[in-house]
Amino acid sequence: MTEEEAGLRISGLTRRVGAHTILDDITLNLDAGEMLILVGPSGCGKSSLLGVVAGLQPHCSGEIQLDGRRIEGLSPRERDIAMVFQNYALYPHMSVAENIGFGLEMQGWSRARREARVLEVAKLLQLQALLARKPAQLSGGQRQRVAMGRALARQPRLFLFDEPLSNLDAQLRAEMRSEIKLLHQRLGRSAIYVTHDQTEAMTLGQRIAVMKDGRVQQLGTPQTVYQRPANLFVAQFLASPPMNLLPARLEPEGEFTLMLRGAGSMSWRPDALPRRERLLGRPLLLGWRAESVGVASNGPALSLRAPVLLVEPTGVDSLVQLQLGEHRLHWRCAGWPTLRPGDVVTLSLPLAELLVFDAETGERL
């Protein structure tokens, strides 16, 4: 097997149910040892894609290769893929040890070999003290570790994670997220991880595939997808709090006319505007992420005055909402600002952090 053949190769994958297209010509490559994140809203097709790769759902067309072998015509058992589900899917009448070792028993492993492997996985996941317990005696995080242990025990070619942390509380999610990333670093196995959570998407994978309506909108590293989103959907989906968006048009003379609803219009002439010819004659949306907004700027910036609507301290920083006519602006600032609702703030929106979108197509220009 060559280096090019290792990993997962998905080409032209399509799935339809009646007249509804669930997956629309999906093409993705997953390198050996890579963790790829599938992220998008409910119903975008990310879990369906996992189901087709695992052999649990049919598809209409396309090819799937795993380590150089075509697998789309194989049964789920023949594909050598392990899946970790949102609902744990543990056998309630079995102990932790029996749950972890069940797949090995089905593969015909001897009892001694099976017990040794279960103990090895239990140590890796810190489950040694729980091996005799039943699932009902475990916490949510412990159950999820058992579900992961059952997948790890088989040493498959590919792991599929289908929103495994969505049933956990916030603190436990953060802990389990770190455990999954550490496990992946230790094991170096290929994995696809499905989530709708921005933090999981940004922190877990080497690359992110953002999906919408059965299509991949953008594929890239977390930094690339966040800093250079392909379109407005990607920019808004990977934004917490929401992105600041202001409607505008670019005049031939080189200045933006901001058409602010409920606040009149204003002009802004930035210096050295790149790709100016692409912006002329289009309805535009100017976008800034909340953390790029400030009260001072070292370079060219748009200045706006707006009253404070809400201050939300989060500990290390604070989220400030301001109301500019009908437009809600978001500013992430350090520490605990001494601001109250009604205070007027002059915000600086730097040109260097500006994202420009076509207001009709959503394309980033």
C-alpha positions as CSV (number, residue, x, y, z in Angstrom):
1,M,0.0,0.0,0.0
2,T,1.4,3.4,-1.0
3,E,1.3,6.5,1.0
4,E,-1.3,7.9,-1.4
5,E,-3.5,4.9,-0.8
6,A,-3.4,5.1,3.0
7,G,-6.4,6.7,4.7
8,L,-9.9,7.3,3.5
9,R,-10.9,8.4,0.0
10,I,-14.5,9.4,-0.7
11,S,-15.4,10.3,-4.3
12,G,-18.7,11.6,-5.8
13,L,-20.8,10.1,-2.9
14,T,-24.5,10.8,-3.3
15,R,-27.5,9.6,-1.3
16,R,-31.1,10.4,-2.0
17,V,-34.3,9.4,-0.2
18,G,-37.2,9.9,-2.7
19,A,-36.9,13.4,-4.1
20,H,-34.7,14.6,-1.2
21,T,-30.9,14.7,-1.7
22,I,-29.2,13.9,1.6
23,L,-25.6,13.8,0.3
24,D,-24.8,15.7,-2.9
25,D,-21.6,14.6,-4.7
26,I,-19.3,14.5,-1.6
27,T,-15.6,14.2,-2.3
28,L,-13.2,14.1,0.7
29,N,-9.8,12.7,1.4
30,L,-8.6,11.7,4.9
31,D,-4.9,11.1,5.4
32,A,-3.7,8.2,7.5
33,G,-3.7,9.1,11.1
34,E,-5.7,12.3,10.5
35,M,-8.8,13.4,12.5
36,L,-11.3,15.2,10.2
37,I,-14.2,17.1,11.7
38,L,-17.6,17.3,10.0
39,V,-19.5,20.3,11.3
40,G,-22.8,21.8,10.3
41,P,-26.4,22.4,11.5
42,S,-28.9,19.6,12.1
43,G,-30.0,18.0,8.9
44,C,-26.9,19.0,6.8
45,G,-25.9,15.4,6.1
46,K,-22.9,14.9,8.4
47,S,-24.3,11.9,10.3
48,S,-25.7,10.4,7.1
49,L,-22.1,10.6,5.7
50,L,-20.8,8.6,8.6
51,G,-23.6,6.1,8.2
52,V,-22.8,5.5,4.5
53,V,-19.0,5.2,5.3
54,A,-19.8,2.7,8.0
55,G,-22.2,0.7,5.7
56,L,-25.3,1.5,7.9
57,Q,-27.0,3.6,5.2
58,P,-27.2,3.0,1.4
59,H,-26.0,5.4,-1.2
60,C,-26.9,6.0,-4.8
61,S,-23.4,6.6,-6.4
62,G,-19.8,7.2,-5.5
63,E,-16.8,5.3,-4.3
64,I,-15.3,4.8,-0.8
65,Q,-11.7,3.5,-0.4
66,L,-10.1,2.7,2.9
67,D,-6.4,2.1,2.9
68,G,-6.5,1.4,-0.9
69,R,-9.5,-1.0,-0.7
70,R,-12.9,-0.3,-2.1
71,I,-15.4,-0.8,0.7
72,E,-18.7,0.6,-0.5
73,G,-20.0,-2.8,-1.5
74,L,-18.9,-4.5,1.8
75,S,-21.0,-5.2,4.9
76,P,-20.4,-3.1,8.0
77,R,-18.5,-6.0,9.6
78,E,-16.2,-6.4,6.6
79,R,-15.2,-2.7,6.6
80,D,-13.0,-2.7,9.7
81,I,-14.5,0.5,11.0
82,A,-15.5,1.3,14.6
83,M,-18.2,3.8,15.5
84,V,-18.9,5.7,18.7
85,F,-22.5,7.0,19.0
86,Q,-24.1,9.8,20.8
87,N,-26.3,7.5,23.0
88,Y,-23.4,5.2,24.0
89,A,-25.2,2.0,22.8
90,L,-23.9,-0.1,25.7
91,Y,-25.4,-3.5,26.6
92,P,-27.1,-2.8,30.0
93,H,-26.8,-6.5,31.2
94,M,-23.1,-6.6,30.6
95,S,-20.3,-5.3,32.8
96,V,-17.8,-2.7,31.6
97,A,-15.3,-5.4,30.8
98,E,-17.8,-7.4,28.8
99,N,-19.0,-4.3,26.9
100,I,-15.4,-3.4,25.9
101,G,-14.6,-7.0,25.0
102,F,-17.8,-7.9,23.2
103,G,-16.5,-7.0,19.7
104,L,-13.4,-9.0,20.3
105,E,-15.5,-12.0,21.3
106,M,-17.5,-11.7,18.1
107,Q,-14.2,-11.7,16.2
108,G,-13.1,-15.0,17.8
109,W,-10.4,-13.8,20.2
110,S,-9.5,-16.2,22.9
111,R,-10.5,-15.4,26.5
112,A,-7.0,-14.8,27.7
113,R,-6.1,-12.5,24.8
114,R,-9.4,-10.7,25.1
115,E,-9.0,-10.1,28.8
116,A,-5.5,-8.7,28.2
117,R,-6.7,-6.3,25.6
118,V,-9.6,-5.2,27.7
119,L,-7.3,-4.4,30.6
120,E,-4.9,-2.5,28.2
121,V,-7.8,-0.3,27.0
122,A,-9.2,0.2,30.5
123,K,-5.8,1.5,31.7
124,L,-5.7,3.9,28.7
125,L,-9.1,5.2,29.6
126,Q,-8.7,5.0,33.3
127,L,-11.5,2.5,33.7
128,Q,-9.7,-0.2,35.7
129,A,-11.7,0.3,38.8
130,L,-15.0,0.1,36.9
131,L,-14.6,-3.1,35.0
132,A,-17.1,-5.0,37.1
133,R,-19.8,-2.4,37.0
134,K,-22.9,-2.3,34.8
135,P,-23.7,0.8,32.7
136,A,-26.5,1.9,35.0
137,Q,-23.9,2.3,37.8
138,L,-21.8,4.7,35.7
139,S,-21.9,8.5,35.1
140,G,-22.4,9.9,31.6
141,G,-18.7,10.5,31.1
142,Q,-17.8,7.0,32.3
143,R,-20.4,5.5,29.9
144,Q,-18.9,7.5,27.0
145,R,-15.4,6.3,27.9
146,V,-16.7,2.7,27.9
147,A,-18.2,3.2,24.4
148,M,-14.9,4.6,23.3
149,G,-13.1,1.6,24.8
150,R,-15.3,-0.8,22.9
151,A,-14.2,0.9,19.7
152,L,-10.6,1.1,20.7
153,A,-10.3,-2.5,21.6
154,R,-10.8,-3.7,18.1
155,Q,-8.0,-1.6,16.7
156,P,-9.9,-0.7,13.5
157,R,-8.6,1.1,10.5
158,L,-11.0,4.0,11.0
159,F,-12.9,5.5,13.9
160,L,-16.2,7.3,13.4
161,F,-17.5,9.6,16.2
162,D,-21.1,10.7,15.8
163,E,-21.6,13.6,18.3
164,P,-20.3,11.5,21.2
165,L,-20.3,14.4,23.7
166,S,-23.7,16.0,23.1
167,N,-25.4,14.3,26.0
168,L,-22.8,15.6,28.6
169,D,-22.8,18.8,30.6
170,A,-20.4,21.6,29.7
171,Q,-17.6,20.8,32.1
172,L,-17.6,17.1,31.3
173,R,-17.7,17.9,27.6
174,A,-14.5,20.0,28.0
175,E,-12.8,17.1,29.9
176,M,-13.9,14.5,27.4
177,R,-12.9,16.7,24.5
178,S,-9.3,16.8,25.9
179,E,-9.3,13.1,26.5
180,I,-10.4,12.3,22.9
181,K,-7.7,14.6,21.5
182,L,-5.0,13.0,23.7
183,L,-6.1,9.6,22.7
184,H,-5.9,10.4,19.1
185,Q,-2.4,11.8,19.5
186,R,-1.3,8.6,21.2
187,L,-3.0,6.2,18.9
188,G,-2.5,8.0,15.6
189,R,-5.5,6.3,14.0
190,S,-7.7,7.9,11.2
191,A,-10.9,9.3,12.5
192,I,-14.0,11.3,11.4
193,Y,-15.7,13.3,14.1
194,V,-19.2,14.7,13.7
195,T,-20.3,17.7,15.7
196,H,-22.5,20.8,15.5
197,D,-20.4,22.5,18.2
198,Q,-17.9,25.2,17.1
199,T,-15.5,24.6,20.0
200,E,-15.2,20.9,19.3
201,A,-14.7,21.6,15.6
202,M,-12.0,24.1,16.2
203,T,-10.0,22.2,18.9
204,L,-10.2,18.6,17.9
205,G,-9.3,18.1,14.2
206,Q,-6.4,18.8,11.9
207,R,-9.0,19.8,9.2
208,I,-12.7,20.8,9.2
209,A,-15.3,20.1,6.6
210,V,-18.2,22.5,7.0
211,M,-21.5,21.1,5.6
212,K,-24.8,22.5,4.5
213,D,-27.7,20.9,2.7
214,G,-25.7,17.8,1.9
215,R,-22.7,19.6,0.4
216,V,-19.3,20.5,1.7
217,Q,-19.1,24.3,1.8
218,Q,-15.4,24.4,2.8
219,L,-12.6,22.1,3.7
220,G,-9.5,23.3,5.4
221,T,-7.5,23.7,8.6
222,P,-9.3,25.3,11.6
223,Q,-7.3,28.5,11.1
224,T,-8.0,28.7,7.4
225,V,-11.7,28.0,7.7
226,Y,-12.0,30.6,10.6
227,Q,-9.9,33.3,9.2
228,R,-10.7,32.9,5.5
229,P,-14.2,31.5,5.3
230,A,-15.4,30.6,1.8
231,N,-18.8,32.2,2.2
232,L,-21.2,33.9,4.6
233,F,-22.6,30.6,5.9
234,V,-19.2,29.3,7.0
235,A,-18.3,32.6,8.5
236,Q,-21.5,32.8,10.5
237,F,-21.6,29.2,11.6
238,L,-18.1,29.4,13.0
239,A,-18.8,32.5,15.0
240,S,-19.6,32.8,18.6
241,P,-20.9,35.4,19.4
242,P,-22.4,36.2,15.9
243,M,-20.4,38.1,13.3
244,N,-20.9,41.8,12.9
245,L,-22.4,42.4,9.5
246,L,-23.2,45.8,8.0
247,P,-24.8,46.3,4.6
248,A,-22.9,48.5,2.2
249,R,-21.9,49.3,-1.4
250,L,-18.6,50.4,-2.9
251,E,-18.7,53.6,-4.9
252,P,-16.6,54.1,-8.0
253,E,-14.7,56.8,-6.1
254,G,-13.4,54.2,-3.6
255,E,-15.6,54.8,-0.6
256,F,-18.1,52.5,1.0
257,T,-21.6,53.8,1.6
258,L,-22.9,52.0,4.7
259,M,-26.7,51.6,4.5
260,L,-27.5,51.3,8.2
261,R,-31.2,50.4,8.8
262,G,-32.6,52.8,11.4
263,A,-29.4,54.8,11.6
264,G,-29.2,56.4,8.2
265,S,-26.2,56.0,5.9
266,M,-22.6,56.9,6.3
267,S,-19.4,56.9,4.1
268,W,-16.1,55.2,4.8
269,R,-13.0,55.5,2.6
270,P,-10.4,52.9,3.5
271,D,-6.9,53.2,2.2
272,A,-5.4,50.6,-0.2
273,L,-8.6,48.5,-0.5
274,P,-7.6,45.1,-2.0
275,R,-9.5,43.5,-4.9
276,R,-11.6,46.7,-5.3
277,E,-12.8,45.8,-8.8
278,R,-14.6,42.7,-7.5
279,L,-16.6,44.8,-5.1
280,L,-18.0,47.4,-7.4
281,G,-21.7,47.2,-8.4
282,R,-22.6,44.5,-5.9
283,P,-24.7,44.6,-2.7
284,L,-22.2,43.9,0.0
285,L,-22.0,42.8,3.6
286,L,-19.0,44.0,5.6
287,G,-18.1,41.6,8.4
288,W,-16.0,41.7,11.5
289,R,-15.6,39.0,14.2
290,A,-16.3,40.1,17.8
291,E,-12.7,39.7,18.9
292,S,-11.4,41.9,16.1
293,V,-13.5,44.9,17.2
294,G,-11.9,47.3,19.6
295,V,-12.0,50.9,20.9
296,A,-8.7,51.8,19.3
297,S,-6.8,50.7,16.2
298,N,-3.2,51.0,15.0
299,G,-4.2,50.9,11.4
300,P,-7.0,52.0,9.0
301,A,-10.4,51.3,10.6
302,L,-14.0,52.2,10.5
303,S,-15.2,54.1,13.6
304,L,-18.8,53.7,14.8
305,R,-20.5,55.2,17.9
306,A,-23.2,53.0,19.5
307,P,-24.9,52.7,22.8
308,V,-24.3,49.7,25.0
309,L,-27.2,47.3,25.2
310,L,-25.8,44.4,27.3
311,V,-22.6,43.4,29.1
312,E,-22.0,39.7,29.7
313,P,-18.9,38.9,31.8
314,T,-17.5,35.4,31.1
315,G,-14.5,35.5,33.4
316,V,-11.4,35.9,31.3
317,D,-13.2,38.3,29.0
318,S,-16.6,40.0,28.4
319,L,-19.1,40.1,25.6
320,V,-20.6,43.5,25.0
321,Q,-23.6,44.0,22.8
322,L,-24.3,47.4,21.2
323,Q,-27.3,48.6,19.3
324,L,-26.7,50.7,16.1
325,G,-30.2,51.4,14.6
326,E,-31.5,48.0,13.8
327,H,-28.1,46.4,13.8
328,R,-26.7,44.5,16.8
329,L,-23.0,44.7,17.2
330,H,-20.8,42.3,19.3
331,W,-17.5,43.2,20.9
332,R,-15.4,40.7,22.8
333,C,-13.1,42.6,25.2
334,A,-10.6,41.6,27.9
335,G,-11.5,41.6,31.6
336,W,-14.4,43.3,33.2
337,P,-15.3,46.6,31.5
338,T,-16.9,49.3,33.6
339,L,-19.7,49.8,31.1
340,R,-23.5,50.0,31.7
341,P,-26.5,49.8,29.4
342,G,-26.9,53.2,27.7
343,D,-23.2,54.2,27.7
344,V,-22.0,55.3,24.3
345,V,-18.9,53.6,23.0
346,T,-16.8,54.4,19.9
347,L,-15.9,51.1,18.3
348,S,-12.9,50.6,15.9
349,L,-13.5,48.0,13.1
350,P,-10.0,47.5,11.5
351,L,-9.6,47.2,7.8
352,A,-7.1,44.4,8.3
353,E,-9.8,42.2,9.9
354,L,-12.6,43.0,7.4
355,L,-14.4,40.2,5.6
356,V,-16.5,41.3,2.5
357,F,-19.4,39.2,1.3
358,D,-21.8,39.4,-1.7
359,A,-25.1,40.1,0.0
360,E,-27.0,38.0,-2.6
361,T,-24.8,34.9,-3.1
362,G,-23.0,34.9,0.3
363,E,-19.6,34.5,-1.5
364,R,-16.6,36.0,0.2
365,L,-15.1,38.5,-2.1
